[in-house]
Amino acid sequence: DVCLACGTSLQTDSHILAPAAPRCRPPGMRRLFGVAKEAPKAEPKQAPSLQEASAKIDLQVQDLEAKIAKVDEEIKGLVAQGTSNPSVKQRGMQAMKRKKMYEQQRDQLIGTQFNVENLAFQQEQAEITCTAVEAMKAGTEQLKKQHHDLDMSSVDQLTDDLAEIHDEMQRIGEALAEGAGVGGGVDESELDAEYAKMEEEMAAMKLAGGAPSPAASALAAPRPAASQALPGAMAVPAAVS
């Protein structure tokens, strides 16, 4: 038989005393020599957020700005010493190189920070869009449910009932306005003829200076006595019934 772990024969002394793989060892040898422990797996490191990356880049930019300001002061001090000393000039040239290097690093970081902040803004916009879509989806579902619960036949029946009630109320109002049979069955032409006859009688009485008949006086407006209405005219004695 051959060991599947190391490929050697299981009957050889070398495999029994010093197997190639720890798992090839018999149980007794495992207790004696032990088994190598596997190294613990490192937990995956959580990636920083875009806001954290932007804040870290901003700190680095501020640090470079401070270095640039410091090197600039150094360059001014070296230039103030004059050009007579070659070492001073060389130091000044090295300081200017460092300044250029810091400025390039600062510009690169500013560009990186812009990209990070732009990506963070797009992420926020995507979250807002997702929230709006979810809200619109929920509103649509609610509207569909309300429309499903609303029966159009019941709405039509409701409008018909309201129209019928309105017609009944209108008929009741008209019936109340007509009154309880007052003036019913009267011919308008007869009333006109009677009114014209009374007017003729009133005109004749005015010319004669007599008193109008009771029917005419009921329709005529109050007027002064005949003797006062026609001054100087002789009073006509009233008719004796």
C-alpha positions as CSV (number, residue, x, y, z in Angstrom):
1,D,0.0,0.0,0.0
2,V,1.2,3.5,-0.8
3,C,0.5,6.6,1.4
4,L,-1.7,9.0,-0.5
5,A,-0.1,12.0,1.2
6,C,3.6,11.4,0.6
7,G,3.6,8.6,-2.0
8,T,5.9,6.2,0.0
9,S,5.0,2.6,1.0
10,L,3.2,2.3,4.3
11,Q,5.4,-0.7,5.3
12,T,8.7,1.1,5.1
13,D,10.5,2.1,8.4
14,S,11.1,5.6,7.0
15,H,7.5,6.2,6.5
16,I,6.6,5.0,10.0
17,L,9.4,6.8,11.9
18,A,9.6,10.0,9.8
19,P,6.7,10.4,7.5
20,A,6.9,13.1,5.0
21,A,3.6,14.8,5.9
22,P,2.3,15.3,9.4
23,R,-1.0,13.8,8.6
24,C,0.7,10.6,7.5
25,R,1.8,9.9,11.0
26,P,0.0,7.2,12.9
27,P,-2.3,8.3,15.8
28,G,0.4,7.3,18.4
29,M,3.1,9.4,16.7
30,R,0.7,12.3,16.4
31,R,0.3,12.3,20.1
32,L,4.1,12.1,20.5
33,F,5.3,14.6,18.0
34,G,2.1,16.6,17.6
35,V,0.7,18.2,14.5
36,A,1.7,21.6,13.1
37,K,-1.0,24.2,13.6
38,E,-2.2,26.1,10.6
39,A,-1.6,29.8,10.6
40,P,-4.7,31.8,11.4
41,K,-6.2,33.5,8.4
42,A,-6.1,37.2,8.5
43,E,-9.4,39.0,8.5
44,P,-10.0,41.0,5.3
45,K,-9.3,44.6,5.9
46,Q,-12.3,46.9,5.5
47,A,-11.8,49.3,2.7
48,P,-12.0,53.0,3.7
49,S,-14.9,55.1,2.6
50,L,-14.6,57.8,0.0
51,Q,-15.1,60.5,2.7
52,E,-12.3,59.0,4.8
53,A,-10.0,58.9,1.7
54,S,-10.8,62.5,0.8
55,A,-10.1,63.6,4.4
56,K,-6.7,61.7,4.4
57,I,-5.7,63.3,1.1
58,D,-6.6,66.7,2.4
59,L,-4.3,66.2,5.4
60,Q,-1.5,65.2,3.1
61,V,-2.1,68.3,0.9
62,Q,-1.9,70.5,4.0
63,D,1.3,68.8,5.0
64,L,2.8,69.5,1.6
65,E,1.7,73.1,1.7
66,A,3.5,73.5,5.0
67,K,6.7,71.9,3.6
68,I,6.5,74.2,0.5
69,A,6.2,77.3,2.7
70,K,9.1,76.1,4.8
71,V,11.3,75.4,1.8
72,D,10.4,78.8,0.3
73,E,11.6,80.6,3.4
74,E,14.8,78.5,3.2
75,I,15.4,79.5,-0.4
76,K,14.8,83.2,0.4
77,G,17.3,83.0,3.2
78,L,19.9,81.3,1.0
79,V,19.4,83.8,-1.7
80,A,19.9,86.7,0.8
81,Q,23.3,85.4,1.6
82,G,24.6,86.2,-1.9
83,T,26.2,84.1,-4.6
84,S,29.8,84.5,-3.5
85,N,29.7,81.1,-1.7
86,P,29.2,78.2,-4.1
87,S,27.9,75.9,-1.4
88,V,25.1,78.4,-0.5
89,K,24.0,78.5,-4.2
90,Q,24.1,74.7,-4.4
91,R,22.0,74.4,-1.2
92,G,19.6,76.9,-2.7
93,M,19.3,74.9,-5.9
94,Q,18.6,71.7,-3.9
95,A,15.9,73.5,-2.0
96,M,14.3,74.7,-5.2
97,K,14.2,71.1,-6.5
98,R,12.5,70.0,-3.3
99,K,10.0,72.8,-3.6
100,K,9.2,71.7,-7.2
101,M,8.9,68.1,-6.0
102,Y,6.5,69.1,-3.2
103,E,4.4,71.2,-5.6
104,Q,4.1,68.3,-8.1
105,Q,3.0,65.9,-5.3
106,R,0.5,68.5,-4.1
107,D,-1.0,69.0,-7.5
108,Q,-1.3,65.2,-8.0
109,L,-3.0,64.8,-4.7
110,I,-5.4,67.7,-5.4
111,G,-6.3,66.0,-8.7
112,T,-6.8,62.7,-6.9
113,Q,-8.9,64.4,-4.2
114,F,-11.1,65.9,-6.9
115,N,-11.7,62.5,-8.5
116,V,-12.5,61.0,-5.1
117,E,-15.0,63.7,-4.2
118,N,-16.6,63.5,-7.6
119,L,-17.1,59.8,-7.1
120,A,-18.5,60.4,-3.6
121,F,-20.9,62.9,-5.1
122,Q,-22.0,60.4,-7.7
123,Q,-22.5,57.8,-5.0
124,E,-24.7,60.2,-3.0
125,Q,-26.7,60.9,-6.2
126,A,-27.2,57.2,-6.8
127,E,-28.4,56.7,-3.3
128,I,-30.9,59.5,-3.6
129,T,-32.1,58.1,-7.0
130,C,-32.5,54.7,-5.5
131,T,-34.5,56.2,-2.6
132,A,-36.7,58.1,-5.0
133,V,-37.3,55.0,-7.1
134,E,-38.3,53.0,-4.0
135,A,-40.6,55.7,-2.8
136,M,-42.2,56.0,-6.3
137,K,-42.6,52.2,-6.5
138,A,-44.3,52.1,-3.1
139,G,-46.6,55.0,-4.1
140,T,-47.5,53.3,-7.3
141,E,-48.4,50.0,-5.5
142,Q,-50.5,52.0,-3.0
143,L,-52.3,53.8,-5.8
144,K,-53.0,50.5,-7.6
145,K,-54.5,49.1,-4.4
146,Q,-56.7,52.1,-3.8
147,H,-57.9,52.0,-7.4
148,H,-58.6,48.3,-7.1
149,D,-60.6,48.9,-3.9
150,L,-62.6,51.7,-5.6
151,D,-65.6,50.3,-7.5
152,M,-66.8,52.4,-10.5
153,S,-70.3,50.9,-10.3
154,S,-70.7,52.2,-6.7
155,V,-69.5,55.7,-7.9
156,D,-72.1,55.7,-10.7
157,Q,-74.8,54.6,-8.3
158,L,-73.7,57.4,-5.9
159,T,-74.0,60.0,-8.6
160,D,-77.4,58.7,-9.7
161,D,-78.7,58.9,-6.1
162,L,-77.4,62.5,-5.8
163,A,-79.1,63.5,-9.0
164,E,-82.4,61.9,-7.9
165,I,-82.3,63.6,-4.5
166,H,-81.6,67.0,-6.3
167,D,-84.6,66.5,-8.5
168,E,-86.9,65.6,-5.6
169,M,-85.7,68.7,-3.6
170,Q,-86.4,70.9,-6.7
171,R,-89.9,69.5,-7.1
172,I,-90.6,70.1,-3.4
173,G,-89.4,73.7,-3.6
174,E,-91.6,74.4,-6.6
175,A,-94.6,72.9,-4.9
176,L,-94.1,75.0,-1.8
177,A,-93.7,78.2,-4.0
178,E,-97.0,77.6,-5.8
179,G,-99.0,77.6,-2.6
180,A,-102.1,75.7,-1.5
181,G,-104.3,76.3,-4.6
182,V,-104.3,80.2,-4.3
183,G,-105.3,81.8,-7.6
184,G,-106.0,78.5,-9.3
185,G,-108.6,78.3,-12.0
186,V,-108.7,82.1,-12.7
187,D,-108.9,83.3,-16.3
188,E,-106.5,86.1,-17.0
189,S,-108.7,87.5,-19.8
190,E,-111.7,87.9,-17.5
191,L,-109.5,89.8,-15.0
192,D,-108.3,92.1,-17.7
193,A,-111.8,92.9,-18.8
194,E,-113.0,93.5,-15.3
195,Y,-110.0,95.8,-14.6
196,A,-110.7,97.8,-17.8
197,K,-114.4,98.2,-16.9
198,M,-113.4,99.5,-13.5
199,E,-111.0,102.0,-15.1
200,E,-113.9,103.3,-17.3
201,E,-116.1,103.6,-14.3
202,M,-113.4,105.5,-12.4
203,A,-112.9,107.9,-15.3
204,A,-116.7,108.5,-15.6
205,M,-117.0,109.2,-11.9
206,K,-114.1,111.7,-12.0
207,L,-115.9,113.6,-14.8
208,A,-119.2,113.5,-13.0
209,G,-117.6,114.3,-9.6
210,G,-119.4,111.4,-7.9
211,A,-118.1,108.7,-5.6
212,P,-116.9,105.5,-7.2
213,S,-118.6,102.3,-6.7
214,P,-117.4,100.0,-3.9
215,A,-115.7,97.7,-6.3
216,A,-113.8,100.6,-8.0
217,S,-112.9,102.3,-4.7
218,A,-111.4,99.0,-3.5
219,L,-109.0,99.1,-6.5
220,A,-108.6,102.9,-6.7
221,A,-106.1,104.8,-4.6
222,P,-107.5,107.1,-1.8
223,R,-108.4,110.5,-3.2
224,P,-110.0,113.7,-1.6
225,A,-113.7,114.3,-1.6
226,A,-115.5,115.4,-4.8
227,S,-116.2,118.9,-3.5
228,Q,-112.5,119.3,-2.7
229,A,-111.3,117.7,-5.9
230,L,-113.4,120.0,-8.1
231,P,-113.6,123.4,-6.5
232,G,-116.6,125.6,-7.4
233,A,-118.5,122.6,-8.8
234,M,-121.9,121.8,-7.4
235,A,-122.1,118.7,-5.3
236,V,-124.2,115.9,-6.7
237,P,-126.4,114.4,-4.0
238,A,-125.6,110.8,-3.3
239,A,-128.0,108.2,-4.7
240,V,-130.6,106.9,-2.3
241,S,-130.7,103.1,-2.2
